[in-house]
Amino acid sequence: MSDAETQPVPDPYFRHHVFFCCNQRSDGRASCEDHGATALRDYCKQKVKKAAITGVGRARVNQAGCLDRCEQGPVMVVYPEGVWYRYANQADVDEIVAEHLVKGVPVTRLRI
């Protein structure tokens, strides 16, 4: 065994790292921003802060450039699990925050 194989795997810096695609394409193809992705990302950040689950070892919400799934958008992905979601409104974001980010249970109906 190498030293790398015997070293413990460190915990992720964030328990959940959420990336919102906020891409706006200029060529007429579907974009997540066509559906208000930036506003919903901002809303999610507020919900996470209000739930007191922000910071190291907790949750972080970030904007991403194109995640290359805009045709299914708006989309977000939660790491380290790699769970992809399509959401439509604040109620969907509320459910993702309450279930996945707080309780650790992915929201099956919104997964893509």
KOLZATOR-177797 format. One record per residue: residue number from 1; x, y, z of N, C-alpha, C in turn; residue in three letters. Coordinates in pm, whole numbers, plus 50000, padded with zeros to 5 digits. Layout:
> NUM;X;Y;Z;X;Y;Z;X;Y;Z;ala $
...
//
This chain:
> 1;50083;49881;50000;50000;50000;50000;50088;50125;50000;met $
> 2;50045;50222;49924;50116;50350;49922;50069;50436;50037;ser $
> 3;50145;50541;50065;50104;50635;50170;49968;50696;50141;asp $
> 4;49940;50723;50012;49812;50783;49974;49696;50690;50007;ala $
> 5;49718;50560;49994;49612;50464;50022;49584;50449;50172;glu $
> 6;49681;50482;50256;49662;50467;50400;49616;50596;50466;thr $
> 7;49619;50707;50394;49575;50835;50449;49423;50841;50453;gln $
> 8;49367;50893;50561;49220;50907;50566;49175;51012;50465;pro $
> 9;49057;50990;50411;48999;51086;50317;48942;51201;50399;val $
> 10;48985;51325;50368;48934;51438;50447;48786;51462;50419;pro $
> 11;48718;51518;50517;48579;51557;50497;48573;51669;50394;asp $
> 12;48464;51677;50319;48451;51788;50224;48449;51920;50299;pro $
> 13;48501;52023;50234;48504;52156;50294;48363;52204;50325;tyr $
> 14;48270;52177;50232;48129;52206;50253;48053;52075;50252;phe $
> 15;47956;52061;50341;47871;51941;50341;47794;51933;50210;arg $
> 16;47743;52048;50165;47674;52057;50037;47724;52181;49965;his $
> 17;47767;52163;49842;47810;52276;49759;47715;52279;49639;his $
> 18;47636;52385;49631;47530;52397;49532;47572;52493;49422;val $
> 19;47563;52447;49299;47596;52530;49184;47471;52550;49099;phe $
> 20;47433;52676;49081;47321;52714;48996;47376;52756;48860;phe $
> 21;47329;52693;48753;47363;52741;48620;47286;52872;48600;cys $
> 22;47361;52978;48573;47300;53110;48549;47337;53160;48410;cys $
> 23;47357;53066;48321;47402;53098;48185;47295;53170;48104;asn $
> 24;47339;53267;48025;47251;53334;47928;47319;53325;47792;gln $
> 25;47265;53241;47707;47320;53224;47572;47271;53337;47483;arg $
> 26;47355;53375;47389;47320;53485;47298;47282;53435;47159;ser $
> 27;47282;53302;47141;47256;53247;47007;47113;53194;46990;asp $
> 28;47026;53221;47087;46887;53178;47076;46857;53042;47137;gly $
> 29;46961;52966;47175;46936;52837;47238;46888;52859;47382;arg $
> 30;46821;52759;47435;46770;52766;47572;46881;52795;47671;ala $
> 31;46849;52876;47770;46943;52912;47875;46872;52906;48010;ser $
> 32;46946;52871;48112;46886;52869;48246;46840;53008;48288;cys $
> 33;46912;53109;48247;46874;53245;48285;46742;53286;48221;glu $
> 34;46700;53220;48113;46567;53246;48054;46456;53222;48155;asp $
> 35;46485;53143;48258;46386;53105;48359;46414;53169;48495;his $
> 36;46493;53275;48497;46518;53346;48622;46614;53277;48717;gly $
> 37;46713;53207;48663;46806;53131;48746;46881;53217;48848;ala $
> 38;46924;53336;48807;47000;53421;48900;46913;53464;49018;thr $
> 39;46790;53502;48991;46699;53543;49099;46671;53425;49193;ala $
> 40;46655;53306;49137;46628;53189;49221;46754;53146;49298;leu $
> 41;46870;53167;49240;46996;53142;49313;47005;53237;49432;arg $
> 42;46975;53365;49409;46976;53463;49518;46876;53425;49627;asp $
> 43;46760;53379;49586;46658;53334;49680;46710;53216;49762;tyr $
> 44;46775;53121;49696;46831;53004;49765;46936;53047;49867;cys $
> 45;47021;53140;49829;47123;53189;49923;47058;53246;50049;lys $
> 46;46949;53320;50031;46877;53378;50145;46817;53268;50233;gln $
> 47;46758;53166;50169;46697;53055;50244;46802;52978;50324;lys $
> 48;46917;52953;50264;47024;52880;50330;47076;52962;50448;val $
> 49;47091;53092;50428;47137;53179;50537;47034;53181;50650;lys $
> 50;46907;53193;50615;46800;53196;50715;46794;53064;50793;lys $
> 51;46823;52953;50726;46823;52822;50791;46949;52800;50875;ala $
> 52;47042;52895;50871;47166;52889;50949;47249;52766;50915;ala $
> 53;47256;52735;50785;47336;52620;50741;47448;52662;50647;ile $
> 54;47492;52788;50656;47599;52836;50569;47734;52822;50637;thr $
> 55;47839;52819;50555;47975;52821;50607;48045;52688;50597;gly $
> 56;48169;52688;50641;48254;52569;50635;48186;52454;50709;val $
> 57;48185;52337;50642;48123;52220;50701;47972;52216;50686;gly $
> 58;47918;52319;50622;47773;52327;50603;47743;52340;50455;arg $
> 59;47668;52441;50416;47628;52456;50276;47686;52584;50217;ala $
> 60;47710;52579;50088;47756;52695;50011;47678;52695;49880;arg $
> 61;47624;52812;49843;47549;52827;49718;47629;52920;49628;val $
> 62;47656;52872;49506;47734;52949;49410;47666;52955;49274;asn $
> 63;47703;53056;49199;47664;53069;49059;47768;52997;48975;gln $
> 64;47722;52928;48875;47813;52863;48780;47787;52922;48642;ala $
> 65;47885;52908;48558;47862;52937;48417;47777;52823;48362;gly $
> 66;47783;52802;48235;47701;52698;48174;47740;52559;48227;cys $
> 67;47640;52486;48273;47660;52348;48316;47621;52250;48206;leu $
> 68;47591;52303;48089;47564;52225;47968;47439;52138;47976;asp $
> 69;47342;52183;48054;47212;52114;48061;47099;52215;48053;arg $
> 70;47125;52329;47990;47028;52438;47985;46895;52398;47920;cys $
> 71;46899;52301;47829;46774;52259;47765;46679;52195;47865;glu $
> 72;46730;52156;47981;46647;52100;48088;46623;52203;48198;gln $
> 73;46670;52323;48179;46679;52424;48281;46550;52490;48324;gly $
> 74;46564;52562;48433;46690;52591;48500;46738;52471;48583;pro $
> 75;46870;52459;48594;46928;52345;48664;47026;52390;48771;val $
> 76;47043;52301;48868;47146;52316;48971;47201;52177;48999;met $
> 77;47321;52174;49057;47381;52048;49097;47435;52064;49239;val $
> 78;47415;51959;49320;47460;51960;49459;47573;51859;49474;val $
> 79;47688;51906;49518;47803;51820;49545;47824;51814;49696;tyr $
> 80;47883;51709;49749;47962;51610;49678;47882;51495;49618;pro $
> 81;47749;51493;49640;47669;51381;49590;47654;51379;49439;glu $
> 82;47665;51495;49375;47645;51502;49230;47499;51488;49191;gly $
> 83;47409;51539;49274;47266;51532;49247;47225;51654;49164;val $
> 84;47167;51628;49047;47121;51732;48956;46972;51754;48974;trp $
> 85;46933;51882;48974;46792;51918;48986;46750;52013;48875;tyr $
> 86;46623;52000;48838;46554;52101;48759;46448;52157;48853;arg $
> 87;46445;52288;48865;46352;52355;48955;46277;52459;48874;tyr $
> 88;46160;52498;48919;46079;52593;48843;46048;52721;48918;ala $
> 89;46053;52716;49051;46006;52831;49128;46062;52827;49269;asn $
> 90;46021;52925;49350;46070;52933;49488;46027;52813;49571;gln $
> 91;45909;52760;49545;45863;52643;49620;45956;52523;49597;ala $
> 92;46002;52505;49474;46097;52396;49445;46228;52419;49520;asp $
> 93;46277;52542;49520;46400;52575;49591;46381;52551;49741;val $
> 94;46267;52592;49795;46236;52568;49937;46246;52419;49969;asp $
> 95;46191;52336;49883;46191;52191;49906;46332;52135;49901;glu $
> 96;46413;52179;49807;46552;52133;49797;46630;52174;49922;ile $
> 97;46612;52297;49967;46682;52343;50087;46638;52261;50208;val $
> 98;46507;52249;50229;46455;52180;50347;46490;52031;50349;ala $
> 99;46477;51967;50236;46498;51822;50231;46644;51783;50209;glu $
> 100;46706;51837;50105;46841;51794;50071;46947;51864;50157;his $
> 101;46941;51996;50163;47047;52068;50232;47037;52062;50384;leu $
> 102;46915;52056;50437;46899;52047;50583;46898;51902;50629;val $
> 103;46814;51818;50566;46798;51679;50612;46890;51580;50543;lys $
> 104;46949;51618;50431;47038;51528;50358;46966;51427;50270;gly $
> 105;46839;51454;50239;46759;51363;50157;46729;51427;50022;val $
> 106;46786;51375;49913;46757;51433;49781;46609;51431;49749;pro $
> 107;46566;51530;49672;46425;51546;49634;46405;51473;49501;val $
> 108;46350;51353;49508;46336;51265;49392;46258;51330;49278;thr $
> 109;46149;51398;49307;46064;51452;49200;46131;51560;49117;arg $
> 110;46236;51624;49168;46304;51730;49096;46436;51688;49032;leu $
> 111;46478;51564;49056;46605;51515;49002;46599;51497;48851;arg $
> 112;46711;51525;48788;46724;51495;48645;46844;51405;48624;ile $
//
